[in-house]
Amino acid sequence: MPQDNQKIALVTGSSRGLGKNTTLTLARKGVDVIVTYHSNEAKANAVVSDIKEMGREAVALQLDSSNTQMFEDFVGQVKQSLQHTWQTDRFDFLVNNAGFGFNQPFTEITEDGFDRLFNIHVKGVFFLTQKLLPLIKDGGHIVNLSSGLARFSLPGYSAYASAKGAIEVLTRYLAKELGNRQIRVNVVAPGAIETDFGGGVVRDNKELNNFIASQTALGRVGVPDDIGGAIASLLSEDNRWINGQRIEVSGGMFL
């Protein structure tokens, strides 16, 4: 049987990148994790193994965050996992991390591309959170992921940044509407990070990497540990009075 005070987090898109880093950071801080993956089950299971090696519990569930039709079945799998692994029917933290990078000039964006982007970054977050809400404990915490691009502008990111701007507005409304359950809702906005996000453009393009570092107050490009640690910290009891806020984690890009 789990301890009564054991915390459980569900992190979408957590088989790689920032989601993986967030789950591992949470596990190191004593949080159990429900990992979700889009298609690479092997990578997700490897993350679960890493978490279990730390002495924490974890399960991996498949989820296409852009397909609202599968959310009902996914919620059923979450319920089963909570009962089987933790003997409970609630979890504490939801981190809406799943997504993909998208860079295309405004004049070239197709309606299909726009819909694909908004389905995962806006519609998926909206309705997955709605479906999971009955399983989140009163006093829990939801963290959404935005981007520094919702504050500063770079060519080719009009659609992506618009989606992230929508998430920032949604975050404030959720914080207001869920306050009666003492559920906090915040949004973390990373700057440029060295991952495979967007095809690894920030990590692999040395010229771009150097430019971003030169425009960042701390003089470098971010790494996954910078973001996972910030999310884990925000979920902690030490930050219980932070609610409805946008937290940019960019090292001071374009100040």
N, C-alpha and C positions, 0 to 999 in steps of 0.2 A: 504493500500500500504506500502511496506517495505521502510525503509530509503535507500537513494542511497548508503550510506557507510556501510550498513549492510553486514557482512561477513557470508558466508555459507560454511560449511565443509561437505565433504562426508567421513565417516570413515567406512571401511569394517571390518566385524567381531566385531561389537561394541555392541553386546547384553550382553557381559560378559568380564571379565578379563581386560587386558590392553586397549582394544578398548573401553569398557564401561567407564573406568576411564578417557580415553582421551576425550571422548565426553562430560562427565560431567564437566571436567576441562575447556574445550573450552566454554561450556555454561556459566559457572561462569564468564568467561572473555568476555561474550557478543556475542559469536558466535552461530549462528543457525546451526543445524546439521541434515544431512541425515544419519540415522542409518541403517546398514545392518545386517542381521542375516541369518544363514544357515538354521535352522529348528525350533528354539524356538521363535515363534512369541510372546508368552506371555512375555518372558523376554525382548524382544526388545520393546514391547509396554510399559513395566514398565520403561525402560530407557527414552522413549519419554515423559512419564508422569512426570518423575523427571525433565527433561529439561524444560518442560512447566511450572512446578511449580517455576522455576527460572525466568520466564518471557520471555523465549526464544521460538522460534518455532522449531519443529522437526517433522520428519516423519520416519517411519520404512519401509524398502523394503527388500524382500527376495532375497538372492543372494548366489549361490554356486560358489565361486571364482575359483573352479577347473574345472568348466564346461564352456568352452568358447562358446559353442553353445547357451547359454542363455544370453550372453552379449548384443546382439542386443536388445532383449526384455527389459533387465534391463535398458539400456540406454534410451529406450522409456519411461519407468516408471520414470526415473530421470527427463526427460524433462517435463513430465506431473506434477510431484511434484513441480518442480521449478515454473512452470506457475501457478499452483493452489494455492500453499502455499505462494510463494514469488513474483509472477507476474514478473518473470525474466526468462531468458533462459541460465544463466551462474551461476557457483558457483566458490568459491575462492580457496578452499583447498581440496586436495585429500590425505588421509592417508591410505596407503595400509598395513593394519594390519592383515587381516584374515590369519589364518594358524593353524597348530597343531604341538605339540611336537612329536619327533620321536627319539627313542633310540634303536639301534640294532647293534650288532657287524657287521663289514664289511663283514665277511664271511657268514653271515646269511641273508643279505638283498636280497630280491627277486626283479625281474624286475617290478612286479606289485606294490610292496611297493615303489620302487624308483620312478616309474611313478606317483603314487598317491601323493608323496611328492613334486615332481617337478611341477606337474600340478597346484597345488595351490600356491606354494611359488615362482615359477619362471614364468611358462607359463601364469598362471592366472594374475599375476601382470603385465607382459609385455603387454598382449592383452587387459586387462581391461583398463589399462592406455591409450593405443592407442585408444580404443573406446570412452573413456570419454574426451579425449583431446580437441575435439571441444567445449565441454561445460565448460572448465576451462577458467576463465578470463585471459587475458593478464595481467602479473604482479602477477599471482597466485603462488601457492606453492604446491609441491608434497613432501610428506614425506613417504619413504619406511621404512620397519622394517627389520633389520638384527638381529644379535645376537653376543654376546661376543665370541661365539664359532667359529666365522669366524677369530678371532685373536688367541685365545688360544685353545688347543686341549684336549679333554676328551674322553675316550673310549666310543664307541657306537654312536658317533655323526657324522660319516664321511659323510653320505648322507645329513643330515640336515644342517651341516655346509657348505657343498659344494653348496647347494641351496642358502644359505644366502650369500656366497661369490659371487655367480652369481648376486645377487641383488645389492651388493655393486658396482660391475663393471657397471651394468645397470644404476645405479644412476648417476655415473659420465658421462656416455654417454648421458643420458637424459638432464643433466645439460648443457652439451655442445650444444646439438641439439635444445633445447628449449629456449636457451638464447635470440634468436632473438625476442621471445615473452615476454621476461622479466619474464619467469616462472622459479622460483628457484626449485631445486630438491636436497634434502638431504636424508641421511639415518641415522636412529637412531638404535644403537646396544645395547639393554639391556643386563645386566648380569643376574645372577640367580634372579628370582623374586618369591615371595610367592603368587602364584595364583593356579588355577586348571589346568594350562597348563602342558601338559605331564602327566596327571593324578594326578597333585598336588604333584609330587615327592619332589620338593624343599620345599614346605610348610609343608608336612606331615612327611617326613623322618627326624627325629631329628638329627640323626648322620650326614646325608648329609648337613643339614642346618648348623650345628655347624662347619663342615669342611669348607664350603664355607665362612662362617663368619670369620673363622680364616685366610683365604687366601685373605680377602678383606681389603684394607687399612683402611676403615672406620669402620670395625669390626662388620658388620651385613650383612644380606641378604636383597636385595631390596624388596620394596613393590610397588603396582601399582601406588600410588601417585608419586613415584620417576620418573616414566616413563611418565605418562600422563602430568605431569607438564613440563617435558623437551620438549615433543612434542609441547604442546601449546605455550611454550616460543619460540621455533624455528619458529613457524608460525607467530609470532608477528612481527610488523613493526620494532621493535627494532633490529631484527636480519636479516634485509633485505639484508645485504651484505654477508651473509653466503650462499654459493652455492657449490654444488658438493662435500660436505663434509660428512665424516663418524663421527658421534657423538656417542661415547660409553658412556652409562649411567649405570655404574656398581659399583660405589663406590670405584673403583680401585681394581678390581679382578685380581689376578695373576700378579701383577706388578713386 
